[in-house]
């Protein structure tokens, strides 16, 4: 599986592209492109990486990414089972960043749109009533053409621009440093972690996958993700645990072991470090 630059649309084109995804398994490699991308997951679940942010996703995940931020959505391996009936369904919008800037000469509006696009360079996940309203607007765009599609799209962007119901994904100050070779290496390591995070993740194995010595790999990974390899693994595991905690049928101990931790002490420590609350407090806060 090769990572690559995706030439989806020339950034000079004033075009809104809409893609409906309906397939067995989301398996695009880590990639980046010069257009903005808005992803709405309708069905399926798994892991996603946006910049240096890693988390689980489920139906209802809505993420906006600015130009050239590396990202990957990958379903959990259960979707590879021929007997698994769930599908991977999503709606993806692509649009050049300067599309919004070319619609007006009004400087306050241009400055507001530039600020919005700059925020999207870290990746933005939307939630709450904004997610509900945006979902309806995105679904309505599918059947629109021409001027109706443009006006519908602008209503969507206005909603996302004005809302406070979002979280930044990549860390503040994150800047992509990926070339083609580096992206290929990181992609293969990400796949290894996504497939094996429930088991012991070996630094030596990750370094071997990247065709590097362990010391060189640690420096390489930190340079390109701005975080240590061990922290990335724990964020992957805790993201998975957060999803499992939504299931009241699972005890916290079961969530711990199913997320790749061998004891509750470590699980509680890393969960609180990453989520700023204990697993039990998180479950209570989710009202489940």
MOVENQUI-V422830 format. One record per helix or strand of 3 or more residues. SS is the DSSP state (h for helix, s for strand). FROM is the first residue (numbers start at 1). TO is the last residue. Records with the same first field share a line. If there is no record, write none. Layout:
# MOVENQUI-V422830
SS->FROM-TO / FROM-TO
This chain:
# MOVENQUI-V422830
s->16-23 / 36-43 / 46-50 / 53-57 / 62-65 / 71-75 / 88-95 / 124-126 / 166-168
h->77-80 / 97-101 / 107-120 / 128-141 / 146-162 / 180-196 / 203-209 / 214-225 / 229-244 / 252-258 / 264-275 / 279-285
